[in-house]
Amino acid sequence: MKKIALALLVASVSLMAADGAAAYKKCVSCHGAKAEKKALNKSEIINTWDAAKIEAALKGYKAGTVNNYGMGALMKGQVASYDDATIAAVSAYIAGLK
């Protein structure tokens, strides 16, 4: 029972730490405040994507397996510090900007 309670507490703390709006702040200069811009005039406008597509792209960039519009190296550096919870949170945040 203690292990379950501890696991729930850890999960709650992780979700609170993964604040999508805060994580998105470093994306604003390229993607715009509402994710309404083509980053560096190259990417798609990402506020039209659903959260699952955004999450898949971010995980791909982090893993180094995605290089859309030649932005792989740049994006890999941007998401390198994001854990899975942060990627999910920022993906949901961006999808909600529609």
mmCIF file of the C-alpha atoms, coordinates in Angstrom:
data_MODEL
# 
_entry.id   MODEL 
# 
loop_
_atom_site.group_PDB 
_atom_site.id 
_atom_site.type_symbol 
_atom_site.label_atom_id 
_atom_site.label_alt_id 
_atom_site.label_comp_id 
_atom_site.label_asym_id 
_atom_site.label_entity_id 
_atom_site.label_seq_id 
_atom_site.pdbx_PDB_ins_code 
_atom_site.Cartn_x 
_atom_site.Cartn_y 
_atom_site.Cartn_z 
_atom_site.occupancy 
_atom_site.B_iso_or_equiv 
_atom_site.pdbx_formal_charge 
_atom_site.auth_seq_id 
_atom_site.auth_comp_id 
_atom_site.auth_asym_id 
_atom_site.auth_atom_id 
_atom_site.pdbx_PDB_model_num 
ATOM 1  C CA . MET A 1 1  ? 0.000  0.000  0.000   1.00 0.00 ? 1  MET A CA 1 
ATOM 2  C CA . LYS A 1 2  ? 2.844  2.394  0.796   1.00 0.00 ? 2  LYS A CA 1 
ATOM 3  C CA . LYS A 1 3  ? 4.381  1.718  -2.616  1.00 0.00 ? 3  LYS A CA 1 
ATOM 4  C CA . ILE A 1 4  ? 1.130  2.616  -4.365  1.00 0.00 ? 4  ILE A CA 1 
ATOM 5  C CA . ALA A 1 5  ? 0.775  5.838  -2.378  1.00 0.00 ? 5  ALA A CA 1 
ATOM 6  C CA . LEU A 1 6  ? 4.376  6.759  -3.109  1.00 0.00 ? 6  LEU A CA 1 
ATOM 7  C CA . ALA A 1 7  ? 3.923  6.044  -6.819  1.00 0.00 ? 7  ALA A CA 1 
ATOM 8  C CA . LEU A 1 8  ? 0.825  8.259  -6.931  1.00 0.00 ? 8  LEU A CA 1 
ATOM 9  C CA . LEU A 1 9  ? 2.660  11.042 -5.137  1.00 0.00 ? 9  LEU A CA 1 
ATOM 10 C CA . VAL A 1 10 ? 5.593  10.846 -7.551  1.00 0.00 ? 10 VAL A CA 1 
ATOM 11 C CA . ALA A 1 11 ? 3.224  10.853 -10.530 1.00 0.00 ? 11 ALA A CA 1 
ATOM 12 C CA . SER A 1 12 ? 1.397  13.908 -9.155  1.00 0.00 ? 12 SER A CA 1 
ATOM 13 C CA . VAL A 1 13 ? 4.631  15.800 -8.646  1.00 0.00 ? 13 VAL A CA 1 
ATOM 14 C CA . SER A 1 14 ? 5.770  14.906 -12.178 1.00 0.00 ? 14 SER A CA 1 
ATOM 15 C CA . LEU A 1 15 ? 2.541  16.198 -13.675 1.00 0.00 ? 15 LEU A CA 1 
ATOM 16 C CA . MET A 1 16 ? 2.769  19.438 -11.743 1.00 0.00 ? 16 MET A CA 1 
ATOM 17 C CA . ALA A 1 17 ? 6.399  19.873 -12.788 1.00 0.00 ? 17 ALA A CA 1 
ATOM 18 C CA . ALA A 1 18 ? 5.482  19.356 -16.430 1.00 0.00 ? 18 ALA A CA 1 
ATOM 19 C CA . ASP A 1 19 ? 3.878  22.723 -17.098 1.00 0.00 ? 19 ASP A CA 1 
ATOM 20 C CA . GLY A 1 20 ? 3.237  22.984 -20.815 1.00 0.00 ? 20 GLY A CA 1 
ATOM 21 C CA . ALA A 1 21 ? 2.965  26.776 -20.860 1.00 0.00 ? 21 ALA A CA 1 
ATOM 22 C CA . ALA A 1 22 ? 6.290  27.180 -19.073 1.00 0.00 ? 22 ALA A CA 1 
ATOM 23 C CA . ALA A 1 23 ? 7.995  24.642 -21.329 1.00 0.00 ? 23 ALA A CA 1 
ATOM 24 C CA . TYR A 1 24 ? 6.627  26.393 -24.430 1.00 0.00 ? 24 TYR A CA 1 
ATOM 25 C CA . LYS A 1 25 ? 8.251  29.723 -23.502 1.00 0.00 ? 25 LYS A CA 1 
ATOM 26 C CA . LYS A 1 26 ? 11.494 28.711 -25.205 1.00 0.00 ? 26 LYS A CA 1 
ATOM 27 C CA . CYS A 1 27 ? 9.570  27.935 -28.414 1.00 0.00 ? 27 CYS A CA 1 
ATOM 28 C CA . VAL A 1 28 ? 7.893  31.342 -28.754 1.00 0.00 ? 28 VAL A CA 1 
ATOM 29 C CA . SER A 1 29 ? 10.728 33.118 -30.550 1.00 0.00 ? 29 SER A CA 1 
ATOM 30 C CA . CYS A 1 30 ? 10.479 30.748 -33.531 1.00 0.00 ? 30 CYS A CA 1 
ATOM 31 C CA . HIS A 1 31 ? 6.903  29.413 -33.426 1.00 0.00 ? 31 HIS A CA 1 
ATOM 32 C CA . GLY A 1 32 ? 5.102  32.509 -32.069 1.00 0.00 ? 32 GLY A CA 1 
ATOM 33 C CA . ALA A 1 33 ? 3.107  33.061 -28.896 1.00 0.00 ? 33 ALA A CA 1 
ATOM 34 C CA . LYS A 1 34 ? 0.181  31.034 -30.229 1.00 0.00 ? 34 LYS A CA 1 
ATOM 35 C CA . ALA A 1 35 ? 2.307  28.601 -32.311 1.00 0.00 ? 35 ALA A CA 1 
ATOM 36 C CA . GLU A 1 36 ? 0.963  30.470 -35.322 1.00 0.00 ? 36 GLU A CA 1 
ATOM 37 C CA . LYS A 1 37 ? 4.240  30.965 -37.212 1.00 0.00 ? 37 LYS A CA 1 
ATOM 38 C CA . LYS A 1 38 ? 6.324  28.849 -39.530 1.00 0.00 ? 38 LYS A CA 1 
ATOM 39 C CA . ALA A 1 39 ? 9.506  28.486 -37.494 1.00 0.00 ? 39 ALA A CA 1 
ATOM 40 C CA . LEU A 1 40 ? 12.312 30.258 -39.340 1.00 0.00 ? 40 LEU A CA 1 
ATOM 41 C CA . ASN A 1 41 ? 9.913  30.327 -42.323 1.00 0.00 ? 41 ASN A CA 1 
ATOM 42 C CA . LYS A 1 42 ? 10.523 26.590 -42.772 1.00 0.00 ? 42 LYS A CA 1 
ATOM 43 C CA . SER A 1 43 ? 8.193  24.511 -40.604 1.00 0.00 ? 43 SER A CA 1 
ATOM 44 C CA . GLU A 1 44 ? 4.477  23.936 -40.676 1.00 0.00 ? 44 GLU A CA 1 
ATOM 45 C CA . ILE A 1 45 ? 2.272  25.987 -38.395 1.00 0.00 ? 45 ILE A CA 1 
ATOM 46 C CA . ILE A 1 46 ? 2.082  23.648 -35.427 1.00 0.00 ? 46 ILE A CA 1 
ATOM 47 C CA . ASN A 1 47 ? -1.046 24.993 -33.724 1.00 0.00 ? 47 ASN A CA 1 
ATOM 48 C CA . THR A 1 48 ? -3.025 23.156 -36.406 1.00 0.00 ? 48 THR A CA 1 
ATOM 49 C CA . TRP A 1 49 ? -1.688 19.788 -35.200 1.00 0.00 ? 49 TRP A CA 1 
ATOM 50 C CA . ASP A 1 50 ? -3.289 17.595 -32.546 1.00 0.00 ? 50 ASP A CA 1 
ATOM 51 C CA . ALA A 1 51 ? -1.386 16.766 -29.358 1.00 0.00 ? 51 ALA A CA 1 
ATOM 52 C CA . ALA A 1 52 ? -0.480 13.247 -30.525 1.00 0.00 ? 52 ALA A CA 1 
ATOM 53 C CA . LYS A 1 53 ? 1.199  14.540 -33.691 1.00 0.00 ? 53 LYS A CA 1 
ATOM 54 C CA . ILE A 1 54 ? 3.110  17.195 -31.753 1.00 0.00 ? 54 ILE A CA 1 
ATOM 55 C CA . GLU A 1 55 ? 4.204  14.673 -29.141 1.00 0.00 ? 55 GLU A CA 1 
ATOM 56 C CA . ALA A 1 56 ? 5.399  12.219 -31.799 1.00 0.00 ? 56 ALA A CA 1 
ATOM 57 C CA . ALA A 1 57 ? 7.385  14.952 -33.553 1.00 0.00 ? 57 ALA A CA 1 
ATOM 58 C CA . LEU A 1 58 ? 9.006  16.156 -30.324 1.00 0.00 ? 58 LEU A CA 1 
ATOM 59 C CA . LYS A 1 59 ? 9.940  12.624 -29.300 1.00 0.00 ? 59 LYS A CA 1 
ATOM 60 C CA . GLY A 1 60 ? 11.377 12.041 -32.773 1.00 0.00 ? 60 GLY A CA 1 
ATOM 61 C CA . TYR A 1 61 ? 13.419 15.219 -32.613 1.00 0.00 ? 61 TYR A CA 1 
ATOM 62 C CA . LYS A 1 62 ? 14.689 14.266 -29.155 1.00 0.00 ? 62 LYS A CA 1 
ATOM 63 C CA . ALA A 1 63 ? 15.689 10.797 -30.384 1.00 0.00 ? 63 ALA A CA 1 
ATOM 64 C CA . GLY A 1 64 ? 17.318 12.262 -33.484 1.00 0.00 ? 64 GLY A CA 1 
ATOM 65 C CA . THR A 1 65 ? 15.051 10.303 -35.819 1.00 0.00 ? 65 THR A CA 1 
ATOM 66 C CA . VAL A 1 66 ? 13.102 13.286 -37.203 1.00 0.00 ? 66 VAL A CA 1 
ATOM 67 C CA . ASN A 1 67 ? 14.575 15.997 -39.417 1.00 0.00 ? 67 ASN A CA 1 
ATOM 68 C CA . ASN A 1 68 ? 11.552 17.817 -40.827 1.00 0.00 ? 68 ASN A CA 1 
ATOM 69 C CA . TYR A 1 69 ? 12.505 20.828 -42.960 1.00 0.00 ? 69 TYR A CA 1 
ATOM 70 C CA . GLY A 1 70 ? 16.159 20.321 -41.977 1.00 0.00 ? 70 GLY A CA 1 
ATOM 71 C CA . MET A 1 71 ? 15.389 21.346 -38.404 1.00 0.00 ? 71 MET A CA 1 
ATOM 72 C CA . GLY A 1 72 ? 16.430 18.093 -36.722 1.00 0.00 ? 72 GLY A CA 1 
ATOM 73 C CA . ALA A 1 73 ? 19.642 19.280 -35.081 1.00 0.00 ? 73 ALA A CA 1 
ATOM 74 C CA . LEU A 1 74 ? 18.144 22.567 -33.905 1.00 0.00 ? 74 LEU A CA 1 
ATOM 75 C CA . MET A 1 75 ? 15.019 20.914 -32.506 1.00 0.00 ? 75 MET A CA 1 
ATOM 76 C CA . LYS A 1 76 ? 16.992 18.111 -30.873 1.00 0.00 ? 76 LYS A CA 1 
ATOM 77 C CA . GLY A 1 77 ? 18.816 20.736 -28.839 1.00 0.00 ? 77 GLY A CA 1 
ATOM 78 C CA . GLN A 1 78 ? 15.562 22.454 -27.948 1.00 0.00 ? 78 GLN A CA 1 
ATOM 79 C CA . VAL A 1 79 ? 13.873 19.327 -26.589 1.00 0.00 ? 79 VAL A CA 1 
ATOM 80 C CA . ALA A 1 80 ? 16.923 17.546 -25.164 1.00 0.00 ? 80 ALA A CA 1 
ATOM 81 C CA . SER A 1 81 ? 16.036 18.514 -21.586 1.00 0.00 ? 81 SER A CA 1 
ATOM 82 C CA . TYR A 1 82 ? 12.346 17.565 -21.888 1.00 0.00 ? 82 TYR A CA 1 
ATOM 83 C CA . ASP A 1 83 ? 11.256 14.335 -20.228 1.00 0.00 ? 83 ASP A CA 1 
ATOM 84 C CA . ASP A 1 84 ? 8.192  12.427 -21.471 1.00 0.00 ? 84 ASP A CA 1 
ATOM 85 C CA . ALA A 1 85 ? 5.870  14.275 -19.065 1.00 0.00 ? 85 ALA A CA 1 
ATOM 86 C CA . THR A 1 86 ? 7.108  17.654 -20.297 1.00 0.00 ? 86 THR A CA 1 
ATOM 87 C CA . ILE A 1 87 ? 6.758  16.593 -23.924 1.00 0.00 ? 87 ILE A CA 1 
ATOM 88 C CA . ALA A 1 88 ? 3.168  15.498 -23.241 1.00 0.00 ? 88 ALA A CA 1 
ATOM 89 C CA . ALA A 1 89 ? 2.401  18.726 -21.373 1.00 0.00 ? 89 ALA A CA 1 
ATOM 90 C CA . VAL A 1 90 ? 3.826  21.048 -24.017 1.00 0.00 ? 90 VAL A CA 1 
ATOM 91 C CA . SER A 1 91 ? 2.107  19.051 -26.767 1.00 0.00 ? 91 SER A CA 1 
ATOM 92 C CA . ALA A 1 92 ? -1.257 19.421 -25.044 1.00 0.00 ? 92 ALA A CA 1 
ATOM 93 C CA . TYR A 1 93 ? -0.596 23.121 -24.482 1.00 0.00 ? 93 TYR A CA 1 
ATOM 94 C CA . ILE A 1 94 ? 0.234  23.769 -28.145 1.00 0.00 ? 94 ILE A CA 1 
ATOM 95 C CA . ALA A 1 95 ? -2.780 21.769 -29.336 1.00 0.00 ? 95 ALA A CA 1 
ATOM 96 C CA . GLY A 1 96 ? -4.955 23.905 -27.072 1.00 0.00 ? 96 GLY A CA 1 
ATOM 97 C CA . LEU A 1 97 ? -3.775 27.147 -28.699 1.00 0.00 ? 97 LEU A CA 1 
ATOM 98 C CA . LYS A 1 98 ? -6.045 26.667 -31.741 1.00 0.00 ? 98 LYS A CA 1 
# 
